[in-house]
Amino acid sequence: MNNKIVQRLLIFFIGLPAIIGLVYFNQLNHAALHVIIVFMSFMGANELYTLLSKKFKLQPKPLVLAMNMIPPVFSAVCAILNINTMFGDFNGIDFSFLAAIMVCMAYEVLAMKTFENALSHILTSVFIVLYTGFFITFLSRMTVYNHSREYISIFLLMVFLCDSAAWFFGNLFGKNNKGFIKASPNKSIAGFCGGILGSIVSGIIGWKFCPQAFSAPLGYIIIFGFAISIFSILGDLFESVIKRSVDTKDSGTLIPGRGGVLDSIDSIVFAVPMFYLGINFLFITPVAM
């Protein structure tokens, strides 16, 4: 059997249950999961910095990585210590993100002697903090909800089953319908259809087995699963665009069969804000955090 197939099967049948098992270990509002989220944010930012440095002039790496860590660390501390925000409806986590990018801007004003690369410095720093620092906090925010285990588990199942079903359907039925997305020519129509189906099935699993958490009508669940699949696929394609722009195949080599950390969380960081908004709109009254 192909080595890549074995690695994918191991990740799906061993890695996914292990991650969901970690989600169900929810002491201190999922403190263990927050450690993983912060680690993934740091490693993703480090890999993204390396990718962008191939084409752009960047601010010093210690500064950018430190600013990237402010939103996920702030979010983790608020959740673990069960601290509600003191900033009213405008979330304290959002303020932490604004503070991080303002520091990057202030650095450019106060520390630089020449400014020919100022625009490149600021835009790349803001992008890194947004993409690998801020987006992932929407996963942290769900840890304070009453049905946090169910929401996070089903979200991860949606993303991973979307990816795995897309790969499976693409290999089985996609040989003659590839290339319609220039960002990733090996992706096929069959693969996209399989990914959408996988995400919808995951939503139905949540609706069937966790009715207290997923209480909307089945039709809404199907639409919700479809939306998450689209954002999950877009996240994968978006990272492909970044890698193609710098002529790089993988963001790193840390995870066998997947490449780097960024290659593994690209769909998560892109889809989780939509999932967070969806569960707040469909299922629950938001908890201030």
MARPAKE-860861 format. One record per residue (C-alpha): residue number from 1; z, x, y. Coordinates in steps of 0.2 Angstrom, whole numbers. Example, Ala and Ser with C-alpha at 12.3 -4.5 7.8 and 13.67 -1.06 7.14 Angstrom:
BEGIN
{resi: 1; zz: 39; xx: 62; yy: -22}
{resi: 2; zz: 36; xx: 68; yy: -5}
***
This chain:
BEGIN
{resi: 1; zz: 0; xx: 0; yy: 0}
{resi: 2; zz: -4; xx: 6; yy: 18}
{resi: 3; zz: 10; xx: 15; yy: 26}
{resi: 4; zz: 9; xx: 5; yy: 42}
{resi: 5; zz: 10; xx: -11; yy: 32}
{resi: 6; zz: 26; xx: -5; yy: 23}
{resi: 7; zz: 34; xx: -1; yy: 40}
{resi: 8; zz: 29; xx: -18; yy: 47}
{resi: 9; zz: 36; xx: -27; yy: 32}
{resi: 10; zz: 52; xx: -17; yy: 33}
{resi: 11; zz: 55; xx: -21; yy: 51}
{resi: 12; zz: 52; xx: -39; yy: 48}
{resi: 13; zz: 62; xx: -42; yy: 32}
{resi: 14; zz: 76; xx: -29; yy: 36}
{resi: 15; zz: 76; xx: -26; yy: 55}
{resi: 16; zz: 74; xx: -44; yy: 61}
{resi: 17; zz: 88; xx: -50; yy: 50}
{resi: 18; zz: 99; xx: -35; yy: 55}
{resi: 19; zz: 96; xx: -39; yy: 74}
{resi: 20; zz: 99; xx: -58; yy: 72}
{resi: 21; zz: 115; xx: -53; yy: 62}
{resi: 22; zz: 120; xx: -43; yy: 77}
{resi: 23; zz: 117; xx: -58; yy: 88}
{resi: 24; zz: 129; xx: -68; yy: 78}
{resi: 25; zz: 143; xx: -55; yy: 80}
{resi: 26; zz: 147; xx: -63; yy: 97}
{resi: 27; zz: 164; xx: -56; yy: 102}
{resi: 28; zz: 166; xx: -54; yy: 120}
{resi: 29; zz: 150; xx: -63; yy: 124}
{resi: 30; zz: 140; xx: -52; yy: 113}
{resi: 31; zz: 147; xx: -35; yy: 118}
{resi: 32; zz: 138; xx: -26; yy: 104}
{resi: 33; zz: 121; xx: -34; yy: 109}
{resi: 34; zz: 124; xx: -29; yy: 127}
{resi: 35; zz: 125; xx: -11; yy: 122}
{resi: 36; zz: 108; xx: -13; yy: 113}
{resi: 37; zz: 101; xx: -21; yy: 128}
{resi: 38; zz: 107; xx: -7; yy: 140}
{resi: 39; zz: 101; xx: 6; yy: 128}
{resi: 40; zz: 83; xx: -2; yy: 126}
{resi: 41; zz: 82; xx: -4; yy: 145}
{resi: 42; zz: 86; xx: 15; yy: 148}
{resi: 43; zz: 74; xx: 21; yy: 134}
{resi: 44; zz: 60; xx: 9; yy: 140}
{resi: 45; zz: 62; xx: 15; yy: 158}
{resi: 46; zz: 61; xx: 33; yy: 152}
{resi: 47; zz: 45; xx: 30; yy: 142}
{resi: 48; zz: 38; xx: 19; yy: 157}
{resi: 49; zz: 42; xx: 33; yy: 169}
{resi: 50; zz: 33; xx: 46; yy: 158}
{resi: 51; zz: 17; xx: 34; yy: 156}
{resi: 52; zz: 16; xx: 31; yy: 175}
{resi: 53; zz: 19; xx: 50; yy: 179}
{resi: 54; zz: 2; xx: 53; yy: 171}
{resi: 55; zz: -7; xx: 44; yy: 186}
{resi: 56; zz: 6; xx: 43; yy: 200}
{resi: 57; zz: 18; xx: 53; yy: 210}
{resi: 58; zz: 35; xx: 46; yy: 206}
{resi: 59; zz: 53; xx: 48; yy: 214}
{resi: 60; zz: 65; xx: 59; yy: 204}
{resi: 61; zz: 68; xx: 53; yy: 187}
{resi: 62; zz: 87; xx: 53; yy: 188}
{resi: 63; zz: 86; xx: 41; yy: 203}
{resi: 64; zz: 74; xx: 29; yy: 195}
{resi: 65; zz: 83; xx: 28; yy: 179}
{resi: 66; zz: 100; xx: 26; yy: 187}
{resi: 67; zz: 93; xx: 12; yy: 198}
{resi: 68; zz: 84; xx: 4; yy: 183}
{resi: 69; zz: 101; xx: 3; yy: 174}
{resi: 70; zz: 110; xx: -7; yy: 188}
{resi: 71; zz: 104; xx: -24; yy: 184}
{resi: 72; zz: 107; xx: -23; yy: 165}
{resi: 73; zz: 124; xx: -15; yy: 166}
{resi: 74; zz: 129; xx: -27; yy: 180}
{resi: 75; zz: 124; xx: -41; yy: 169}
{resi: 76; zz: 133; xx: -34; yy: 154}
{resi: 77; zz: 149; xx: -32; yy: 163}
{resi: 78; zz: 148; xx: -49; yy: 170}
{resi: 79; zz: 146; xx: -57; yy: 153}
{resi: 80; zz: 158; xx: -46; yy: 143}
{resi: 81; zz: 172; xx: -49; yy: 156}
{resi: 82; zz: 167; xx: -67; yy: 159}
{resi: 83; zz: 165; xx: -64; yy: 177}
{resi: 84; zz: 156; xx: -78; yy: 187}
{resi: 85; zz: 146; xx: -73; yy: 201}
{resi: 86; zz: 153; xx: -74; yy: 219}
{resi: 87; zz: 137; xx: -76; yy: 227}
{resi: 88; zz: 134; xx: -95; yy: 224}
{resi: 89; zz: 117; xx: -101; yy: 218}
{resi: 90; zz: 108; xx: -85; yy: 221}
{resi: 91; zz: 113; xx: -75; yy: 206}
{resi: 92; zz: 124; xx: -59; yy: 208}
{resi: 93; zz: 112; xx: -51; yy: 195}
{resi: 94; zz: 98; xx: -54; yy: 207}
{resi: 95; zz: 107; xx: -46; yy: 221}
{resi: 96; zz: 110; xx: -30; yy: 209}
{resi: 97; zz: 91; xx: -29; yy: 207}
{resi: 98; zz: 88; xx: -30; yy: 226}
{resi: 99; zz: 102; xx: -17; yy: 229}
{resi: 100; zz: 93; xx: -5; yy: 216}
{resi: 101; zz: 76; xx: -7; yy: 224}
{resi: 102; zz: 83; xx: -5; yy: 242}
{resi: 103; zz: 91; xx: 11; yy: 236}
{resi: 104; zz: 74; xx: 17; yy: 231}
{resi: 105; zz: 67; xx: 13; yy: 248}
{resi: 106; zz: 81; xx: 21; yy: 257}
{resi: 107; zz: 79; xx: 37; yy: 247}
{resi: 108; zz: 61; xx: 38; yy: 253}
{resi: 109; zz: 66; xx: 36; yy: 271}
{resi: 110; zz: 81; xx: 48; yy: 271}
{resi: 111; zz: 78; xx: 61; yy: 258}
{resi: 112; zz: 59; xx: 65; yy: 259}
{resi: 113; zz: 51; xx: 77; yy: 271}
{resi: 114; zz: 33; xx: 72; yy: 269}
{resi: 115; zz: 26; xx: 54; yy: 266}
{resi: 116; zz: 9; xx: 56; yy: 259}
{resi: 117; zz: 15; xx: 49; yy: 242}
{resi: 118; zz: 28; xx: 37; yy: 249}
{resi: 119; zz: 18; xx: 21; yy: 244}
{resi: 120; zz: 16; xx: 28; yy: 226}
{resi: 121; zz: 34; xx: 32; yy: 225}
{resi: 122; zz: 41; xx: 15; yy: 231}
{resi: 123; zz: 29; xx: 5; yy: 221}
{resi: 124; zz: 32; xx: 14; yy: 204}
{resi: 125; zz: 50; xx: 14; yy: 206}
{resi: 126; zz: 51; xx: -5; yy: 210}
{resi: 127; zz: 39; xx: -9; yy: 196}
{resi: 128; zz: 50; xx: 1; yy: 183}
{resi: 129; zz: 66; xx: -7; yy: 189}
{resi: 130; zz: 58; xx: -24; yy: 189}
{resi: 131; zz: 50; xx: -22; yy: 172}
{resi: 132; zz: 63; xx: -13; yy: 161}
{resi: 133; zz: 78; xx: -16; yy: 171}
{resi: 134; zz: 78; xx: -34; yy: 179}
{resi: 135; zz: 67; xx: -44; yy: 166}
{resi: 136; zz: 78; xx: -39; yy: 152}
{resi: 137; zz: 94; xx: -46; yy: 160}
{resi: 138; zz: 87; xx: -64; yy: 156}
{resi: 139; zz: 92; xx: -60; yy: 138}
{resi: 140; zz: 110; xx: -55; yy: 144}
{resi: 141; zz: 112; xx: -71; yy: 154}
{resi: 142; zz: 110; xx: -81; yy: 139}
{resi: 143; zz: 125; xx: -73; yy: 131}
{resi: 144; zz: 137; xx: -84; yy: 141}
{resi: 145; zz: 130; xx: -101; yy: 134}
{resi: 146; zz: 139; xx: -112; yy: 122}
{resi: 147; zz: 125; xx: -110; yy: 109}
{resi: 148; zz: 121; xx: -92; yy: 114}
{resi: 149; zz: 119; xx: -87; yy: 96}
{resi: 150; zz: 106; xx: -100; yy: 92}
{resi: 151; zz: 96; xx: -98; yy: 108}
{resi: 152; zz: 95; xx: -79; yy: 107}
{resi: 153; zz: 91; xx: -79; yy: 88}
{resi: 154; zz: 77; xx: -92; yy: 90}
{resi: 155; zz: 70; xx: -83; yy: 105}
{resi: 156; zz: 69; xx: -67; yy: 95}
{resi: 157; zz: 62; xx: -76; yy: 80}
{resi: 158; zz: 49; xx: -83; yy: 91}
{resi: 159; zz: 44; xx: -66; yy: 98}
{resi: 160; zz: 44; xx: -57; yy: 81}
{resi: 161; zz: 36; xx: -71; yy: 71}
{resi: 162; zz: 22; xx: -72; yy: 85}
{resi: 163; zz: 19; xx: -53; yy: 83}
{resi: 164; zz: 20; xx: -53; yy: 64}
{resi: 165; zz: 9; xx: -69; yy: 62}
{resi: 166; zz: -4; xx: -62; yy: 74}
{resi: 167; zz: -5; xx: -46; yy: 64}
{resi: 168; zz: -6; xx: -55; yy: 47}
{resi: 169; zz: -19; xx: -68; yy: 53}
{resi: 170; zz: -29; xx: -55; yy: 62}
{resi: 171; zz: -30; xx: -44; yy: 47}
{resi: 172; zz: -34; xx: -59; yy: 35}
{resi: 173; zz: -46; xx: -69; yy: 46}
{resi: 174; zz: -50; xx: -58; yy: 61}
{resi: 175; zz: -63; xx: -46; yy: 56}
{resi: 176; zz: -78; xx: -56; yy: 64}
{resi: 177; zz: -69; xx: -62; yy: 80}
{resi: 178; zz: -62; xx: -47; yy: 88}
{resi: 179; zz: -65; xx: -39; yy: 105}
{resi: 180; zz: -65; xx: -54; yy: 117}
{resi: 181; zz: -49; xx: -46; yy: 126}
{resi: 182; zz: -54; xx: -30; yy: 133}
{resi: 183; zz: -36; xx: -24; yy: 136}
{resi: 184; zz: -35; xx: -23; yy: 117}
{resi: 185; zz: -51; xx: -24; yy: 107}
{resi: 186; zz: -43; xx: -24; yy: 90}
{resi: 187; zz: -35; xx: -41; yy: 94}
{resi: 188; zz: -44; xx: -56; yy: 87}
{resi: 189; zz: -45; xx: -75; yy: 90}
{resi: 190; zz: -37; xx: -78; yy: 73}
{resi: 191; zz: -23; xx: -66; yy: 77}
{resi: 192; zz: -19; xx: -75; yy: 93}
{resi: 193; zz: -20; xx: -92; yy: 84}
{resi: 194; zz: -8; xx: -85; yy: 71}
{resi: 195; zz: 4; xx: -79; yy: 84}
{resi: 196; zz: 4; xx: -96; yy: 93}
{resi: 197; zz: 8; xx: -104; yy: 76}
{resi: 198; zz: 22; xx: -92; yy: 72}
{resi: 199; zz: 31; xx: -95; yy: 88}
{resi: 200; zz: 29; xx: -114; yy: 87}
{resi: 201; zz: 36; xx: -114; yy: 69}
{resi: 202; zz: 51; xx: -104; yy: 75}
{resi: 203; zz: 54; xx: -117; yy: 89}
{resi: 204; zz: 53; xx: -131; yy: 75}
{resi: 205; zz: 66; xx: -121; yy: 65}
{resi: 206; zz: 78; xx: -121; yy: 79}
{resi: 207; zz: 75; xx: -139; yy: 82}
{resi: 208; zz: 78; xx: -143; yy: 64}
{resi: 209; zz: 93; xx: -132; yy: 60}
{resi: 210; zz: 101; xx: -131; yy: 77}
{resi: 211; zz: 100; xx: -149; yy: 84}
{resi: 212; zz: 115; xx: -147; yy: 95}
{resi: 213; zz: 106; xx: -132; yy: 104}
{resi: 214; zz: 88; xx: -138; yy: 104}
{resi: 215; zz: 90; xx: -156; yy: 108}
{resi: 216; zz: 73; xx: -160; yy: 116}
{resi: 217; zz: 60; xx: -171; yy: 107}
{resi: 218; zz: 49; xx: -162; yy: 95}
{resi: 219; zz: 34; xx: -163; yy: 106}
{resi: 220; zz: 43; xx: -153; yy: 119}
{resi: 221; zz: 48; xx: -140; yy: 107}
{resi: 222; zz: 30; xx: -138; yy: 101}
{resi: 223; zz: 25; xx: -135; yy: 120}
{resi: 224; zz: 39; xx: -124; yy: 122}
{resi: 225; zz: 35; xx: -113; yy: 107}
{resi: 226; zz: 17; xx: -113; yy: 113}
{resi: 227; zz: 22; xx: -106; yy: 130}
{resi: 228; zz: 33; xx: -93; yy: 123}
{resi: 229; zz: 19; xx: -87; yy: 112}
{resi: 230; zz: 7; xx: -85; yy: 127}
{resi: 231; zz: 20; xx: -75; yy: 137}
{resi: 232; zz: 24; xx: -65; yy: 121}
{resi: 233; zz: 6; xx: -61; yy: 119}
{resi: 234; zz: 3; xx: -57; yy: 137}
{resi: 235; zz: 18; xx: -45; yy: 136}
{resi: 236; zz: 9; xx: -35; yy: 122}
{resi: 237; zz: -7; xx: -35; yy: 131}
{resi: 238; zz: 1; xx: -30; yy: 148}
{resi: 239; zz: 8; xx: -15; yy: 140}
{resi: 240; zz: -9; xx: -11; yy: 132}
{resi: 241; zz: -16; xx: -11; yy: 149}
{resi: 242; zz: -3; xx: 1; yy: 156}
{resi: 243; zz: -6; xx: 13; yy: 141}
{resi: 244; zz: -25; xx: 12; yy: 142}
{resi: 245; zz: -24; xx: 16; yy: 161}
{resi: 246; zz: -16; xx: 32; yy: 157}
{resi: 247; zz: -26; xx: 35; yy: 140}
{resi: 248; zz: -10; xx: 35; yy: 129}
{resi: 249; zz: -9; xx: 26; yy: 112}
{resi: 250; zz: 10; xx: 24; yy: 110}
{resi: 251; zz: 24; xx: 24; yy: 123}
{resi: 252; zz: 34; xx: 35; yy: 112}
{resi: 253; zz: 38; xx: 39; yy: 93}
{resi: 254; zz: 56; xx: 33; yy: 91}
{resi: 255; zz: 52; xx: 18; yy: 80}
{resi: 256; zz: 42; xx: 20; yy: 64}
{resi: 257; zz: 27; xx: 9; yy: 63}
{resi: 258; zz: 30; xx: 3; yy: 81}
{resi: 259; zz: 29; xx: 18; yy: 92}
{resi: 260; zz: 41; xx: 19; yy: 107}
{resi: 261; zz: 55; xx: 7; yy: 113}
{resi: 262; zz: 43; xx: 0; yy: 126}
{resi: 263; zz: 30; xx: -4; yy: 112}
{resi: 264; zz: 44; xx: -14; yy: 104}
{resi: 265; zz: 51; xx: -23; yy: 119}
{resi: 266; zz: 35; xx: -27; yy: 129}
{resi: 267; zz: 34; xx: -45; yy: 122}
{resi: 268; zz: 53; xx: -48; yy: 124}
{resi: 269; zz: 54; xx: -42; yy: 142}
{resi: 270; zz: 39; xx: -53; yy: 147}
{resi: 271; zz: 43; xx: -69; yy: 137}
{resi: 272; zz: 62; xx: -69; yy: 140}
{resi: 273; zz: 62; xx: -75; yy: 158}
{resi: 274; zz: 51; xx: -90; yy: 153}
{resi: 275; zz: 62; xx: -94; yy: 138}
{resi: 276; zz: 78; xx: -93; yy: 149}
{resi: 277; zz: 70; xx: -105; yy: 162}
{resi: 278; zz: 64; xx: -116; yy: 147}
{resi: 279; zz: 81; xx: -118; yy: 139}
{resi: 280; zz: 89; xx: -122; yy: 156}
{resi: 281; zz: 76; xx: -135; yy: 160}
{resi: 282; zz: 75; xx: -143; yy: 143}
{resi: 283; zz: 92; xx: -141; yy: 134}
{resi: 284; zz: 107; xx: -136; yy: 145}
{resi: 285; zz: 116; xx: -136; yy: 162}
{resi: 286; zz: 115; xx: -118; yy: 168}
{resi: 287; zz: 132; xx: -108; yy: 169}
{resi: 288; zz: 133; xx: -98; yy: 185}
{resi: 289; zz: 132; xx: -79; yy: 181}
***
